[in-house]
Amino acid sequence: MIMATSVSFIVWVLFITDTVWTRSVRQVYDVSEPEDWAVHDFDCPRECFCPPSFPTALYCENRGLKEIPPIPSRIWYLYLENNMIETIPEKPFENATQLRWINLNKNKITNYGIEKGALSQLKKLLFLFLEDNELEEVPSPLPRSLEQLQLARNKVSRIPQGTFSNLENLTLLDLQHNKLLDNAFQRDTFKGLKNLMQLNMAKNALRNMPPRLPANTMQLFLDNNSIEGIPENYFNVIPKVAFLRLNHNKLSDAGLPSSGFDVSSILDLQLSHNQLTKVPRISAHLQHLHLDHNKIKKQDSFGYGPHLRYLRLDGNEIKPPIPMDLMNCFRLLQAVII
């Protein structure tokens, strides 16, 4: 039985998700007055394209580049993705004091290739994309201004101590699809990330929940790891978490705390493809619950969940039809997959 998901809830979800971007986007597009650009050098590197209608952007993607060309001082947005760049030296950026956005995805950059200070000198940088490279650890030092750091699909297995200590403006950290083990984290690894809202560590090799996450974390994605359990009171340090994804792990009933996921802030909980045999305890505020592809046998084992709107139970050992008493318990339920 599938019904349309609440429009109002979807709008709310999109609003919360977009808050990770809002402040950054507003700053990025808060450009100076046109006369301010008259004093800048408009020479365009011959390897790149400088659109006349967008004088603050420099497009150098898909050009087979092995080195970063000199960046003019007027540039805010730099696109260098899909090249063969191995190094990030200081020199090309010595005049690029206005940079807000750098895309270096799909290159061959290693940690040894990043000159110390090359990135930290960019005092206005907000977005840094280094996905699909050859990094083995989170690069450091980084500029204090940074708001989004995207490191997906590298070979990151280490986070040097103090890497995030000065990144108080960072709102999004993407470390998905790397090689992180539990020993990559210390209790103070995330210290300094006072404004972090979204943390993505899906597709790594974690067996335990990462320790001492930033208190403002709202979205935590840990899909496709090997996590077996969650410590008691784990969510006390992240009281704002609203979206929690733990799909494709090794969670069992014994590995969950006694209170289960009875956390008032959680609105969307995804526990698909685990080893649960019963429905864990949930919060009265939970609205979306994904429990498909576990080993649940009974559909009447729910705790209190009066605001539940969406429920997935397919891929378990439950047989339809859905009992009427279940529907009566969840009067706001609009979609059930069983």
C-alpha positions in Angstrom: 0.0 0.0 0.0 1.7 3.2 -1.2 0.3 6.7 -0.9 1.7 10.1 -1.8 4.3 11.3 0.7 3.3 14.5 2.5 4.1 17.6 0.4 4.6 19.7 3.5 7.2 17.2 4.9 9.1 17.1 1.6 9.3 20.9 1.6 10.5 20.9 5.2 13.2 18.3 4.3 14.4 20.3 1.4 14.5 23.4 3.5 16.7 21.7 6.2 18.9 20.1 3.6 19.4 23.4 1.8 20.5 25.2 4.9 23.9 23.6 4.5 24.2 25.6 1.3 22.3 28.8 2.0 25.0 30.9 3.8 27.7 29.9 1.4 25.8 30.6 -1.7 24.8 34.0 -0.4 28.4 34.9 0.2 29.7 33.5 -3.1 27.3 35.6 -5.1 27.6 38.7 -3.0 29.9 40.3 -5.7 31.5 43.7 -5.6 30.4 46.6 -7.7 31.3 46.5 -11.4 33.8 49.4 -11.1 35.9 47.3 -8.7 36.9 45.0 -11.5 38.3 47.8 -13.7 41.7 47.7 -11.8 42.2 43.9 -12.4 44.1 42.2 -15.1 41.8 40.5 -17.5 44.5 38.4 -19.2 43.2 34.9 -19.7 45.6 31.9 -19.5 45.8 30.5 -23.0 44.9 27.0 -21.7 41.6 28.1 -20.4 38.4 30.0 -21.4 37.3 33.3 -19.8 33.6 34.0 -20.7 33.1 37.8 -21.2 29.7 37.5 -19.7 31.2 36.0 -16.5 34.5 37.8 -15.8 35.0 36.2 -12.4 35.1 32.7 -13.7 38.0 30.7 -15.3 37.2 27.5 -17.1 40.1 25.1 -17.5 38.3 21.7 -17.3 38.8 18.8 -19.7 42.0 20.2 -21.3 44.6 17.5 -20.4 46.4 20.0 -18.1 49.3 18.7 -16.0 49.8 21.9 -14.2 47.7 24.7 -12.8 48.1 27.9 -14.9 48.6 31.3 -13.2 45.2 32.5 -11.9 44.3 36.2 -12.6 43.5 38.3 -9.5 39.9 38.9 -10.7 38.9 35.2 -10.5 36.3 33.9 -8.0 35.4 30.6 -9.6 38.0 28.2 -10.9 37.2 25.0 -12.8 40.1 22.6 -13.2 38.2 19.2 -13.1 39.0 16.2 -15.3 42.6 17.0 -16.1 45.9 15.2 -15.2 47.1 17.7 -12.5 49.3 16.1 -9.8 50.4 19.1 -7.8 49.0 22.2 -6.1 51.9 24.7 -5.8 51.7 28.2 -4.2 52.8 30.1 -7.3 49.7 29.9 -9.5 47.6 31.3 -6.7 49.8 34.2 -5.6 47.6 36.8 -7.2 44.3 34.9 -6.7 43.2 36.5 -3.5 39.5 36.6 -4.4 39.0 32.9 -5.0 35.7 31.5 -3.5 35.4 28.3 -5.5 37.9 25.7 -6.7 36.9 22.5 -8.5 39.8 20.1 -8.9 37.8 16.9 -9.2 39.0 14.0 -11.3 42.8 14.8 -11.3 45.8 12.9 -10.0 46.6 15.0 -6.9 48.4 13.4 -4.0 49.1 14.8 -0.5 52.8 15.1 -1.4 51.8 17.2 -4.4 50.1 19.9 -2.3 52.7 22.6 -1.3 52.2 23.6 2.3 50.4 26.9 2.4 49.1 26.7 -1.2 45.5 26.3 0.0 45.7 28.1 3.4 46.8 31.3 1.6 43.4 31.5 -0.1 41.7 33.6 2.7 38.3 33.9 1.0 37.9 30.4 -0.3 34.5 28.8 0.5 34.2 25.7 -1.6 37.0 23.2 -2.3 36.3 20.1 -4.5 39.0 17.4 -4.5 36.9 14.4 -5.4 38.3 11.5 -7.4 42.0 12.2 -6.8 44.8 10.2 -5.1 44.7 11.7 -1.6 45.6 9.4 1.3 44.8 11.8 4.1 42.7 15.0 4.5 44.9 17.9 3.3 46.1 20.4 5.8 46.4 23.3 6.4 43.2 24.7 4.9 41.8 28.2 4.9 39.7 29.2 7.9 37.1 30.6 5.6 36.2 27.2 4.0 32.5 26.2 4.2 32.5 23.0 2.1 35.2 20.4 1.7 34.4 17.5 -0.8 36.9 14.6 -0.7 34.8 11.7 -2.0 36.4 8.8 -3.9 40.0 9.3 -2.8 42.2 6.9 -0.8 41.9 8.8 2.5 42.7 6.6 5.5 44.3 9.2 7.8 43.1 12.5 9.4 46.1 14.2 10.9 45.7 15.7 14.4 44.5 19.2 14.2 43.3 19.1 10.6 39.9 20.6 11.4 40.9 22.7 14.4 40.6 26.1 12.7 37.7 25.2 10.3 35.0 26.8 12.4 33.1 27.9 9.3 32.9 24.4 7.7 29.3 23.3 7.2 29.7 20.3 4.9 32.4 17.6 5.0 32.2 14.8 2.5 34.5 11.8 3.0 32.4 9.1 1.4 34.0 6.3 -0.6 37.4 6.4 1.0 39.5 4.0 3.2 38.7 5.2 6.7 39.1 2.7 9.5 38.1 3.2 13.1 41.7 4.1 14.0 41.5 7.2 11.8 39.6 9.0 14.5 40.7 10.4 17.9 38.4 11.9 20.4 39.4 15.4 19.3 39.4 14.7 15.5 36.4 16.9 14.8 37.2 19.5 17.4 36.9 22.9 15.9 34.0 22.1 13.5 31.6 24.3 15.4 29.2 24.8 12.5 29.3 21.5 10.7 25.8 20.4 9.6 26.4 17.6 7.2 28.9 14.8 7.6 29.1 12.0 5.0 31.4 9.0 5.7 29.4 6.4 3.7 31.3 3.6 1.9 34.3 3.4 4.1 35.5 0.5 6.4 34.1 1.6 9.8 33.0 -1.0 12.4 32.1 1.6 15.1 30.4 4.9 15.1 32.9 7.8 14.9 33.6 9.4 18.2 32.6 12.9 19.5 30.9 14.3 16.4 30.3 18.1 16.2 27.3 19.2 18.2 25.6 21.0 15.3 25.5 17.9 13.0 22.1 17.6 11.4 22.8 15.1 8.7 24.9 12.0 9.3 25.5 9.5 6.5 27.2 6.2 7.4 25.8 3.9 4.8 27.9 1.0 3.4 30.3 0.5 6.3 30.5 -2.5 8.7 29.1 -0.9 11.8 27.9 -3.5 14.3 26.6 -1.4 17.2 25.8 2.1 18.6 27.0 3.1 22.1 24.5 4.0 24.8 23.7 7.7 24.8 25.7 8.2 21.6 23.3 10.8 20.2 23.5 13.0 23.3 26.5 14.9 21.8 24.7 15.5 18.5 21.3 16.7 19.8 20.3 18.3 16.4 20.7 15.3 14.2 17.6 15.0 12.0 18.7 12.8 9.2 20.5 9.5 10.0 21.5 7.0 7.4 22.9 3.6 8.4 21.9 1.5 5.5 24.0 -1.5 4.5 25.8 -2.1 7.8 25.9 -5.0 10.3 23.5 -3.7 13.0 21.8 -6.3 15.1 19.2 -6.0 17.9 22.0 -6.6 20.5 24.1 -3.8 19.0 21.5 -1.1 19.7 21.3 1.0 22.9 18.3 0.2 25.2 16.6 3.4 24.0 17.0 2.4 20.4 16.6 5.5 18.3 14.3 7.3 20.7 15.9 10.6 19.9 13.5 13.5 19.5 15.5 15.3 16.8 15.6 12.4 14.3 13.0 12.9 11.6 14.3 10.5 8.9 15.9 7.2 10.0 17.3 4.7 7.4 18.3 1.2 8.6 17.9 -0.8 5.4 20.0 -3.9 4.7 21.0 -4.7 8.3 20.4 -7.7 10.6 17.6 -6.5 12.8 14.9 -9.0 13.8 12.6 -6.5 15.5 11.7 -2.9 15.1 13.9 -0.7 17.3 12.4 1.8 19.7 11.7 5.1 17.9 10.9 8.7 18.8 7.4 10.1 18.8 8.7 12.7 16.3 10.1 10.3 13.7 8.4 10.8 10.3 10.3 8.5 7.8 11.5 5.0 8.7 13.4 2.6 6.4 13.7 -0.9 7.7 13.6 -2.9 4.5 15.8 -5.9 4.0 16.4 -6.9 7.6 15.2 -10.0 9.4 12.0 -8.6 11.0 9.2 -11.2 11.4 6.5 -9.2 13.2 4.9 -6.0 12.0 3.2 -5.3 15.3 6.4 -4.7 17.3 6.4 -1.0 17.0 6.9 1.4 19.9 5.4 4.8 20.1 5.5 6.7 16.7 2.4 8.8 16.2 4.0 11.1 13.6 5.3 8.4 11.3 4.3 9.2 7.7 6.5 6.8 5.6 7.4 3.2 6.5 9.4 0.6 4.5 9.3 -3.0 5.7 9.8 -4.9 2.4 12.5 -7.5 2.2 11.8 -8.8 5.7 10.0 -11.9 6.8 6.7 -10.1 7.1 3.7 -11.1 5.0 0.9 -8.8 4.0 -1.8 -7.8 4.5 -1.2 -4.9 6.8 -3.3 -5.3 10.0 -5.8 -2.5 10.6 -4.6 -2.0 14.2 -1.2 -1.0 12.7 -2.8 1.6 10.6 -4.9 2.8 13.5 -1.7 3.3 15.6 -0.1 5.5 12.9 -2.9 7.8 11.9 -0.6 10.1 9.9 0.9 7.2 7.9 0.7 8.0 4.2 2.9 5.4 2.6 3.7 1.8 3.6 5.9 -0.6 1.6 5.7 -4.2 2.8 
